[in-house]
Amino acid sequence: MLNFGFHKHPTLSIVASLSAVLMFASANSQAQTAPTNTMTHPTYKNEKAIIFETMGGEKTDAYEGFINVPENRSNKMSRTIAVKYVRFPATGDKNGSPIIYLSGGPGGSGISTAKYPNFRFPLFMAMREFGDVIALDQRGTGISNDTPSCNSSQVLPLNEKLNEQQVSKYYRTAATECLAFWKNEGVDVLGYTTQESVSDIEDLRTHFEAEKITLWGISYGSHLALAAIKTLQNKIDKVVIASAEGLNQTVKLPFATDAYFSRLQQAINTQPEAAKQYPDIAALMHRVHKKLDDNPLPIKVALKDASSLAILFQKTHLQIIASAMIADPQRGVTQLLAIYKSLDQGQDQLIKKMLARGYLNNKPISFNVMAFAMDIASGITDERLIMVNEQAKTSLLGTALNFPMPQLNNVVAGLDLGDDFRAFPVSNVPTLLLTGTLDGRTYINSQNEATQGLSNLSQVTIINGGHNVFMVSPEVTSVIKSFLKEEEIKVTEITIDLPSFALPK
């Protein structure tokens, strides 16, 4: 993890560590290994047959393959990199277009996602009814990653009070060091953009000898899908996305996060005991933040290796922890509320227990090139940046949800894709959008804005759903299957249960 421990990307942040603890515990559906008749399916160049096995021991026939692509198509001297995938052959009688899974992050591995038996593997298997399903490791991720991570010389002190300007300076200096490191290693950072990944998708379409492809993505994967719609829409059959991140939404608006907490309060108010314990979570959070801002909390954390770490726990630390825990109400929110309440009461046991997992450390600031570059490339318009900075002054989490963007905005010369890239797509490609009402990362109004130019859009709202909605109810799978069958989507809402937000008595 990073010295400061914070970034939205799986390879760079506390988000990854919390996700590992929280995200795979609950699932409604048991994976069923689909029968595969590989004799009726073609193989493609650079493929080999494998037995794909999940972490839970389920096995199914599959193919492992790759395509070779330029690292940077704008550079005639670019080196060649391999973009790798696992292909699950179609099981239906009528094979449709290949379905390419686009992971979130950026930095997530599609192949690793498919290996979690109670997370999305059942959906990978269910979608084979409609065509080959491709678990893609995007350039620079998973087994497609051949770039070294960079450890800078910059170390953020954990026992000194730091403001955002100081933190930004550390990170920008670290970024500059890492750019020089990657250049020396022969890595072209300018090749790690969403637009280059769109070109990879087109090369995959050609590789699979398909007239059209279907895209299936979540979070940053939806961002990539929306960019592909703009460039490749005549070559896209259908799109299934959840938790949409628009092309100018890499940096979320702080007031949109505040609106999320208002919706969370409404959910809390449906539970009498929770409502009694948390009558005003916004006031609670502001109160705790002010306390930590005025008097940071000295904490000595016992680590797993029997050593200890002295931390001056500050408002910024808590804001980043909160940002990592609000994605799904069924996972981290109850714990987060308890942390705020305990700190408000002058108790530090819960936050010590959280920090003991190693979320803050005194290691150098480090980066993975793909996760580092993709968000900087997608960037932010000047107008939106002004809004973000102004809203951050009074909002609950400030710019924590996006760290280290916009702090690293334009730190790499020539990487930003520009405002034309950030314009929303206009298309009639059939698209299914799944939106959770309690998504703490990509918000309802933001998702509506991101998809406003899609004239053939079917949207299903998951009441009480969070950021990860694909497997929260069997009804979600049914809706996706109906969409892929080109049936009319008559369901507009799916309701799932809330967790108990109350502290146990």
Secondary structure in CASP SS format (residue, H / E / C, confidence):
PFRMAT SS
TARGET T0000
AUTHOR 0000-0000-0000
METHOD secondary structure of the structure
MODEL  1
M C 1.00
L C 1.00
N C 1.00
F C 1.00
G C 1.00
F C 1.00
H C 1.00
K C 1.00
H C 1.00
P C 1.00
T C 1.00
L C 1.00
S C 1.00
I H 1.00
V H 1.00
A H 1.00
S H 1.00
L H 1.00
S H 1.00
A H 1.00
V H 1.00
L H 1.00
M C 1.00
F C 1.00
A C 1.00
S C 1.00
A C 1.00
N C 1.00
S C 1.00
Q C 1.00
A C 1.00
Q C 1.00
T C 1.00
A C 1.00
P C 1.00
T C 1.00
N C 1.00
T H 1.00
M H 1.00
T H 1.00
H C 1.00
P C 1.00
T C 1.00
Y C 1.00
K C 1.00
N C 1.00
E C 1.00
K E 1.00
A E 1.00
I E 1.00
I E 1.00
F E 1.00
E E 1.00
T C 1.00
M C 1.00
G C 1.00
G C 1.00
E C 1.00
K E 1.00
T E 1.00
D E 1.00
A E 1.00
Y E 1.00
E E 1.00
G E 1.00
F E 1.00
I E 1.00
N E 1.00
V E 1.00
P E 1.00
E C 1.00
N C 1.00
R C 1.00
S C 1.00
N C 1.00
K C 1.00
M C 1.00
S C 1.00
R C 1.00
T E 1.00
I E 1.00
A E 1.00
V E 1.00
K E 1.00
Y E 1.00
V E 1.00
R E 1.00
F E 1.00
P C 1.00
A C 1.00
T C 1.00
G C 1.00
D C 1.00
K C 1.00
N C 1.00
G C 1.00
S C 1.00
P C 1.00
I E 1.00
I E 1.00
Y E 1.00
L E 1.00
S C 1.00
G C 1.00
G C 1.00
P C 1.00
G C 1.00
G C 1.00
S C 1.00
G H 1.00
I H 1.00
S H 1.00
T H 1.00
A H 1.00
K H 1.00
Y C 1.00
P C 1.00
N C 1.00
F C 1.00
R C 1.00
F H 1.00
P H 1.00
L H 1.00
F H 1.00
M H 1.00
A H 1.00
M H 1.00
R H 1.00
E H 1.00
F H 1.00
G C 1.00
D C 1.00
V E 1.00
I E 1.00
A E 1.00
L E 1.00
D E 1.00
Q C 1.00
R C 1.00
G C 1.00
T C 1.00
G H 1.00
I H 1.00
S H 1.00
N C 1.00
D C 1.00
T C 1.00
P C 1.00
S C 1.00
C E 1.00
N E 1.00
S C 1.00
S C 1.00
Q C 1.00
V C 1.00
L C 1.00
P C 1.00
L C 1.00
N C 1.00
E C 1.00
K C 1.00
L C 1.00
N C 1.00
E H 1.00
Q H 1.00
Q H 1.00
V H 1.00
S H 1.00
K H 1.00
Y H 1.00
Y H 1.00
R H 1.00
T H 1.00
A H 1.00
A H 1.00
T H 1.00
E H 1.00
C H 1.00
L H 1.00
A H 1.00
F H 1.00
W H 1.00
K H 1.00
N H 1.00
E C 1.00
G C 1.00
V C 1.00
D C 1.00
V H 1.00
L H 1.00
G H 1.00
Y C 1.00
T C 1.00
T H 1.00
Q H 1.00
E H 1.00
S H 1.00
V H 1.00
S H 1.00
D H 1.00
I H 1.00
E H 1.00
D H 1.00
L H 1.00
R H 1.00
T H 1.00
H H 1.00
F C 1.00
E C 1.00
A C 1.00
E C 1.00
K C 1.00
I E 1.00
T E 1.00
L E 1.00
W E 1.00
G E 1.00
I E 1.00
S C 1.00
Y H 1.00
G H 1.00
S H 1.00
H H 1.00
L H 1.00
A H 1.00
L H 1.00
A H 1.00
A H 1.00
I H 1.00
K H 1.00
T H 1.00
L H 1.00
Q H 1.00
N H 1.00
K H 1.00
I E 1.00
D E 1.00
K E 1.00
V E 1.00
V E 1.00
I E 1.00
A E 1.00
S C 1.00
A C 1.00
E C 1.00
G C 1.00
L C 1.00
N C 1.00
Q C 1.00
T C 1.00
V C 1.00
K C 1.00
L C 1.00
P H 1.00
F H 1.00
A H 1.00
T H 1.00
D H 1.00
A H 1.00
Y H 1.00
F H 1.00
S H 1.00
R H 1.00
L H 1.00
Q H 1.00
Q H 1.00
A H 1.00
I H 1.00
N C 1.00
T C 1.00
Q C 1.00
P H 1.00
E H 1.00
A H 1.00
A H 1.00
K H 1.00
Q H 1.00
Y C 1.00
P C 1.00
D C 1.00
I H 1.00
A H 1.00
A H 1.00
L H 1.00
M H 1.00
H H 1.00
R H 1.00
V H 1.00
H H 1.00
K H 1.00
K H 1.00
L H 1.00
D H 1.00
D H 1.00
N C 1.00
P C 1.00
L E 1.00
P E 1.00
I E 1.00
K E 1.00
V E 1.00
A E 1.00
L C 1.00
K C 1.00
D C 1.00
A C 1.00
S C 1.00
S E 1.00
L E 1.00
A E 1.00
I E 1.00
L E 1.00
F E 1.00
Q C 1.00
K H 1.00
T H 1.00
H H 1.00
L H 1.00
Q H 1.00
I H 1.00
I H 1.00
A H 1.00
S H 1.00
A H 1.00
M H 1.00
I C 1.00
A C 1.00
D C 1.00
P H 1.00
Q H 1.00
R H 1.00
G H 1.00
V H 1.00
T H 1.00
Q H 1.00
L H 1.00
L H 1.00
A H 1.00
I H 1.00
Y H 1.00
K H 1.00
S H 1.00
L H 1.00
D H 1.00
Q C 1.00
G C 1.00
Q C 1.00
D C 1.00
Q H 1.00
L H 1.00
I H 1.00
K H 1.00
K H 1.00
M H 1.00
L H 1.00
A C 1.00
R C 1.00
G C 1.00
Y C 1.00
L C 1.00
N C 1.00
N C 1.00
K C 1.00
P C 1.00
I C 1.00
S E 1.00
F E 1.00
N C 1.00
V H 1.00
M H 1.00
A H 1.00
F H 1.00
A H 1.00
M H 1.00
D H 1.00
I H 1.00
A H 1.00
S H 1.00
G C 1.00
I C 1.00
T C 1.00
D H 1.00
E H 1.00
R H 1.00
L H 1.00
I H 1.00
M H 1.00
V H 1.00
N H 1.00
E H 1.00
Q H 1.00
A H 1.00
K C 1.00
T C 1.00
S C 1.00
L C 1.00
L C 1.00
G C 1.00
T C 1.00
A H 1.00
L H 1.00
N H 1.00
F C 1.00
P C 1.00
M C 1.00
P C 1.00
Q C 1.00
L C 1.00
N C 1.00
N C 1.00
V C 1.00
V C 1.00
A C 1.00
G C 1.00
L C 1.00
D C 1.00
L C 1.00
G C 1.00
D H 1.00
D H 1.00
F H 1.00
R H 1.00
A C 1.00
F C 1.00
P C 1.00
V C 1.00
S E 1.00
N C 1.00
V C 1.00
P C 1.00
T E 1.00
L E 1.00
L E 1.00
L E 1.00
T E 1.00
G E 1.00
T C 1.00
L C 1.00
D C 1.00
G C 1.00
R C 1.00
T C 1.00
Y C 1.00
I H 1.00
N H 1.00
S H 1.00
Q H 1.00
N H 1.00
E H 1.00
A H 1.00
T C 1.00
Q C 1.00
G C 1.00
L E 1.00
S C 1.00
N C 1.00
L E 1.00
S E 1.00
Q E 1.00
V E 1.00
T E 1.00
I E 1.00
I E 1.00
N C 1.00
G C 1.00
G C 1.00
H C 1.00
N C 1.00
V C 1.00
F C 1.00
M C 1.00
V C 1.00
S C 1.00
P H 1.00
E H 1.00
V H 1.00
T H 1.00
S H 1.00
V H 1.00
I H 1.00
K H 1.00
S H 1.00
F H 1.00
L H 1.00
K C 1.00
E C 1.00
E C 1.00
E C 1.00
I C 1.00
K C 1.00
V C 1.00
T C 1.00
E E 1.00
I E 1.00
T E 1.00
I C 1.00
D C 1.00
L C 1.00
P C 1.00
S C 1.00
F C 1.00
A C 1.00
L C 1.00
P C 1.00
K C 1.00
END
